[in-house]
């Protein structure tokens, strides 16, 4: 079930009404009220997830049960070594699921190609479950945190299943930690009107980024990348730039819808994007892009390996490992590894010179416009990120290299000009400009339509705001290109 579908537009109000007016109000006197409410969350989430393929439910239920049971066993372990062994058993089980469904066929195919073997009878005919990387990492964080003593294992299996399967963030994040999300299912939620209204605004902003920006850019991007051998340098540059905005509008739009939807149910999810295209260097970009994955890898992979508290050669190795894991997480393709290596080489100079923590605050804080130097850094960082997206979007390394080769032509100099005036992409340019202007003005806020009592950016007049919301909603319905999937569903 897609967020931008008619099915979800029907599903969400029904779940919302049942959640608050049946399982909260009418059975509030029952001592099992919380358990019943969480059970309803699990059922609704399984309906949402099973809408694609009911067989996906078997795997997520298995992952949930193994991780929940491992937490109880770790807590009861007689020795620290036994607890560690139990933790690793759950980690291996979950990683094996990822390997079988996402990587097995890729590795078999590549080894067969290397040694000229036949793959007959070796490949698995399996469907890759949507969002398996997201909820698997979420399950892993629980057993690891129980072992580390950061969270007490829960005996409430229903609450734990709700934590793993909570439908707003089930298939594309944010990747939540058990220390943050699970406790919210272990206590009664209270309906907060202001939070719910803010969540509705965030949903609207996410839909605008997905439908108006990402989906419209995607039509042009698909055409350019499918005919790249026939396109000139400026057109290829334009395709790369529009893909940068497509993937941002698509993924951050999903995150906004997920976070906003969660607010409707009294659940707070972590922020997953923080205006990454206003970053002044690659290190800052990675602090602002896919925050839930970046911080997960930092806390569960990079720091346990020693992080920065090791020799420089070991620190370099740790950095390569973290980007390698991030690349593999995205999928089984050499293009993802090339994308990760590209970012590693951009990140290392900042890390080795101690400048990776230089830009920690929001850009142009307290000012309306950036300085010329800040603007130059933002444009350079965006250009480098965009070049990396060419690897990410390409189907093969060969395709990416040819794409770069054809893009680096004198016509590339006209790319910025064509970006704004070409009739082929004028509507997309307009939607991108609207998104960038709103997010620049709101860069210190939680989302583009966030309203605060102080330093209000959106008009105070409720009628003026209503017009703004109506225009955005109209654009969402007008510009919808059908029920297009989200890019990160494949991960």
Rosetta blueprint (number, residue, H / E / L):
1 X L
2 X L
3 X L
4 X L
5 X L
6 X H
7 X H
8 X H
9 X H
10 X H
11 X H
12 X H
13 X H
14 X H
15 X H
16 X H
17 X H
18 X H
19 X H
20 X H
21 X H
22 X L
23 X L
24 X L
25 X L
26 X L
27 X L
28 X L
29 X L
30 X L
31 X L
32 X L
33 X H
34 X H
35 X H
36 X H
37 X H
38 X H
39 X H
40 X H
41 X H
42 X H
43 X H
44 X H
45 X H
46 X H
47 X H
48 X H
49 X H
50 X H
51 X L
52 X L
53 X L
54 X L
55 X L
56 X H
57 X H
58 X H
59 X H
60 X H
61 X H
62 X H
63 X H
64 X H
65 X H
66 X H
67 X H
68 X H
69 X H
70 X H
71 X H
72 X H
73 X H
74 X H
75 X H
76 X H
77 X L
78 X L
79 X L
80 X H
81 X H
82 X H
83 X H
84 X H
85 X H
86 X H
87 X H
88 X H
89 X H
90 X H
91 X H
92 X H
93 X H
94 X H
95 X H
96 X H
97 X H
98 X H
99 X H
100 X H
101 X H
102 X H
103 X H
104 X H
105 X H
106 X H
107 X H
108 X H
109 X H
110 X H
111 X H
112 X H
113 X H
114 X H
115 X H
116 X L
117 X L
118 X L
119 X L
120 X L
121 X L
122 X L
123 X L
124 X L
125 X L
126 X L
127 X L
128 X L
129 X L
130 X L
131 X L
132 X H
133 X H
134 X H
135 X H
136 X H
137 X H
138 X H
139 X H
140 X H
141 X H
142 X H
143 X H
144 X H
145 X H
146 X H
147 X H
148 X H
149 X L
150 X L
151 X L
152 X L
153 X L
154 X L
155 X L
156 X L
157 X H
158 X H
159 X H
160 X H
161 X H
162 X H
163 X H
164 X H
165 X H
166 X L
167 X H
168 X H
169 X H
170 X L
171 X L
172 X L
173 X L
174 X L
175 X L
176 X L
177 X L
178 X H
179 X H
180 X H
181 X H
182 X H
183 X H
184 X H
185 X H
186 X L
187 X L
188 X L
189 X L
190 X L
191 X L
192 X L
193 X H
194 X H
195 X H
196 X H
197 X H
198 X H
199 X H
200 X H
201 X H
202 X H
203 X H
204 X H
205 X H
206 X H
207 X H
208 X H
209 X H
210 X H
211 X H
212 X H
213 X H
214 X H
215 X H
216 X H
217 X H
218 X H
219 X H
220 X H
221 X H
222 X H
223 X H
224 X H
225 X H
226 X H
227 X L
228 X H
229 X H
230 X H
231 X L
232 X L
233 X H
234 X H
235 X H
236 X H
237 X H
238 X H
239 X H
240 X H
241 X H
242 X H
243 X H
244 X H
245 X H
246 X H
247 X H
248 X H
249 X H
250 X H
251 X H
252 X H
253 X H
254 X H
255 X H
256 X H
257 X H
258 X H
259 X H
260 X H
261 X H
262 X H
263 X H
264 X H
265 X L
266 X L
267 X L
268 X L
269 X L
270 X L
271 X L
272 X L
273 X L
274 X L
275 X L
276 X H
277 X H
278 X H
279 X L
280 X L
281 X L
282 X H
283 X H
284 X H
285 X H
286 X H
287 X H
288 X H
289 X L
290 X L
291 X H
292 X H
293 X H
294 X H
295 X H
296 X H
297 X H
298 X H
299 X H
300 X H
301 X H
302 X H
303 X L
304 X L
305 X L
306 X L
307 X L
308 X L
309 X L
310 X L
311 X L
312 X H
313 X H
314 X H
315 X H
316 X H
317 X H
318 X H
319 X H
320 X H
321 X H
322 X H
323 X H
324 X H
325 X H
326 X H
327 X H
328 X H
329 X H
330 X H
331 X L
332 X L
333 X L
334 X H
335 X H
336 X H
337 X H
338 X H
339 X H
340 X H
341 X H
342 X H
343 X H
344 X H
345 X H
346 X H
347 X H
348 X H
349 X H
350 X H
351 X H
352 X H
353 X L
354 X L
355 X L
356 X L
357 X L
358 X L
359 X L
360 X L
361 X L
362 X L
363 X L
364 X L
365 X L
366 X L
367 X L
368 X L
369 X L
370 X L
371 X L
372 X H
373 X H
374 X H
375 X H
376 X H
377 X H
378 X H
379 X H
380 X H
381 X H
382 X H
383 X H
384 X H
385 X H
386 X H
387 X H
388 X H
389 X H
390 X H
391 X H
392 X H
393 X H
394 X L
395 X L
396 X L
397 X H
398 X H
399 X H
400 X H
401 X H
402 X H
403 X H
404 X H
405 X H
406 X H
407 X H
408 X L
409 X L
410 X H
411 X H
412 X H
413 X H
414 X H
415 X H
416 X H
417 X H
418 X H
419 X H
420 X H
421 X H
422 X L
423 X L
424 X L
425 X L
426 X H
427 X H
428 X H
429 X H
430 X H
431 X H
432 X H
433 X H
434 X H
435 X H
436 X H
437 X H
438 X H
439 X H
440 X H
441 X H
442 X L
443 X L
444 X L
445 X L
446 X L
447 X L
448 X L
449 X L
450 X L
451 X L
452 X L
453 X L
454 X L
455 X L
456 X L
457 X L
458 X L
459 X L
460 X L
461 X L
462 X H
463 X H
464 X H
465 X H
466 X H
467 X H
468 X H
469 X H
470 X H
471 X H
472 X H
473 X H
474 X H
475 X H
476 X H
477 X H
478 X H
479 X H
480 X L
481 X L
482 X L
483 X L
484 X L
485 X L
486 X L
487 X H
488 X H
489 X H
490 X H
491 X L
